[in-house]
Amino acid sequence: MNMRPFFEAMSVSCVVPAQSPADDERTVFDNLSFGMERGDIIDLVGPSGSGKSSLLTACARLNPHAHGTFVLDGVGSDEFSAQQWRRDVSYLPQKPILTGKDVAEAIRLPWTLAIRGKEGKAARLLPDERIRTTLDAMGCEDIDLTRAPHDLSGGQAARVALARTLLTDPKVLLADEVEAGLDDDNASKVAAIMADAAAHGMAIIRIRHRPPDGRATRTLMLDAGRLTDLTRDKEVRP
């Protein structure tokens, strides 16, 4: 029986090279490790600049300054192409980029990519009705699918980006402060949507600065290069 966690990040380090001859390279963190199971929601907290986003982008294989060992459901990341890995381990930035002539097209973007083998079928595979239902559940009833993405507020754009990511059904969601800029009511709706995804087996890591909402399985703090499990009040070691 495989007793390994569903998702593992092991011995992860991030070192930023010197930006000028007068500077030294900077170690953001070194030798961090953690694991999580299907359905887990981990809150990643810590002071600004402690490396939380760097850790998430490292897990998504998007950080050129980071390295480590990553395993998803028993398979190492080196056995995936970068595109295949990011399909299953999806990073959602705090400030998303939405492209396309309207909201519907922006949300359907992942279905147009070759990695999914669904070129030319996006509208059929992701109909307006499914997009509408997902947005409405996030409190976005006021966002028309024909609206231009550049007309959205920051909070609306964040929720549209979350809807797009959740509809791709990743196995692991790395959410970088997606609640930032939302009022309490809409932040609660977004948290409920993510909790529902976790209930259906998605593993989720949330960077957040709001008070605990009772939905997290564990809370990890990244500070001064150390990762501490606040749920168990001890440092997470490799």
N, C-alpha and C positions, 0 to 999 in steps of 0.2 A: 504494500500500500504506500502511495506517495504521500508523505507527511509534510512536504514542503508547502510554504504559503502559496497562495494563488499568484501573487505578485511579489517579487523580491527585488530590492535594490541593495547591493552589497559593495562595500569598500568604495563608496562614491566620493570623489574629490573634485574640487573646482579651483583652479589656479589661473588668475587673470594675468597675462603678460604685462611687463612694464610698458607704459605708453610713451615714454621718452627716455633718453639716456640718463636723465636725472632721477627717474623713478625706479622702484624695485617691483618685482612681480608681487602679486597679492594673493595669498591663500584665503579664499572665501570660507571653505570648510575642507576637511580631510578625513577620509576613512569613515564615512557615515553609512549606516546600514539600517534597514527596516523591512518589514514584510507586512502583508495584509491579505485578507481573505475576500472571497466574493461577498458582496453585500456590505462590506465595511464602509464607513464614512470616517475618514481621519481628518480632523482639523489641524492644520499646520499653522502655528502661531509663532510670534517672535518679533523683536524690534525691527524697525525699518532698516534695511541694509544688511540684515543678518544672513541673507542668501536663500530665502524661501523660494523666490521665483527661479533662482539658479538651480535649486534642487529639483524643482518640477521640470524645468526644461532639460535637465540632465536625464531624468527618467524618460522623457519623450524623445531622447536622442536629437535634441535641437540645440544643445549647448556645446559650442566648439571648444570651450575651455574646461569641460568636465569629462571625467572618465570613471568607469566603474563597471560592475557586472550586474546585468538586469535579466530577470527570468520571469516569463509569463506562462503560467499553467505548466510548469516543468520544462519549458523550451527557452533556451538562451536567446538574447536579442541578436546575437551574431548569426543566428539561423534564419532571421527575417531580413528582407530588404528594409531600408530606412522607411520607405513608403508603406510597406506592410505593417511595420511596427507602429507607425504613427496612426494607422487606421484603427489599431486595437488599443493603443495607449495614446489617448488624445489630450493634447494640451489646449486649454481655453484661456487665452490671455485676458488681462483686465481691460485692455483697450483693443477690441477686436477690429479686424479689417473686413468690411462687407463690400463685395463687388457685385456688379450687375445692374440692370436697368431698374429693377424693383426688388421688393423684399422677397417675393417668391423665388425669383432667380437667384438671389444671394443665398437663400437657404438651400436651394437645389445644387449649388456648386459642387459639393462632394460627389454627387451622382453623375457628374459629367467627366470625372477623372478616369483615366485608363486603369488605375489600380483596382477599381471596382468592376471593370468590364461592362459598363452600362452606358456607354456613349450613346447619345441620341434618344435615351429612354427615360430621362430624368422626370419629365412631367407625368409619365405614366406610372413610374415606380413610386413617386412621391406626389400624390395629387394634392390639389389645393385644400381639400377637405381635411386631410391629415395635418397639414401645416396650420390651418386655421384652428383646429382643436388644440394643438400643442400651444400655440400662442395665447389662445384664450385662457388656458389653464394657468398661464404665467401672469395674468392680468394685463395682457396686451390686446384687449378687445378693440382698442382705438387705433391699432396699427393695421391699415389696409394693405393687402398683399400687393397692390399696384403702386404703393408708395415708394419713392426713391430712397435708397439707403442713406444718402447724405442728408436727408431731411429728418432723420431720427435724432432724438436726444441721446445723450450718452447712456442713460439708463435703459432706454428702449433698444439701442444698438446692442447693449450687453445681453439683454434677454433674447433678442433675435439670434445672436451668436450662440447662446446656450441652447436654444431650440434647434438650431442647425446641428450642433454637436450631438445632442441627445438623440436626434432622429437618425444619426449614423450608427447608433447603438455600439459605441466602443465598449471594450471589456474593462478598461480603466479610464476614468475621467480625472484629469488634473486641472482643477478649476482655480484660477488665480484671481481671487477677490472679485468674483462675478457679482457679488451683492453690493459692491462699492457704488455709491451714487444712487442707490435705491432707497425709497422710504421704507419704513418698517413693514407696512402691509405688503408691498411688492417683494421685499426681501423674504418675507415669510412664504409667499407663494413660490418663489424660486427655490427656497429650501425644501418645500414640500415636493416639488417636482423632482429634485435630486434624490430625496428620500425614497420616492416611489421607484426611481431608476435603481437605487440600491436594493430595494426590496425585491426587484426582479433580477438581481445578481450582479449588477455593476459595482465595481470597487471604485470609490471616490476619495480623492484627497482635495480638501478645500483650504486655500489660504484665506483667512478671514480675521478681521479685527473687531467684529461685533461681539457682544457677550454671548456665552454659550446658549444654544437654542435647544439643547436636549437631544439633538439628532445624531451627534457624533458618537461613534463607537469608541474612539480613542482621541486623545489630544496630544500632539507632539510639539514640543517647543524647540526651535532652532535659535541658539544664542551663543555668541562667542565660539562658533565652530563646533558646538556640541549639540546633540539631539537628545532631548529628554522626554520620556513618556510621562506626561503629567498625570495620566490615568493611574499609573502604577508608581509614580513619583521616583523614577530611577532613570539613569542615563541609558540610552539605547546603544548597545555595543555590538560590534561585528560578531 
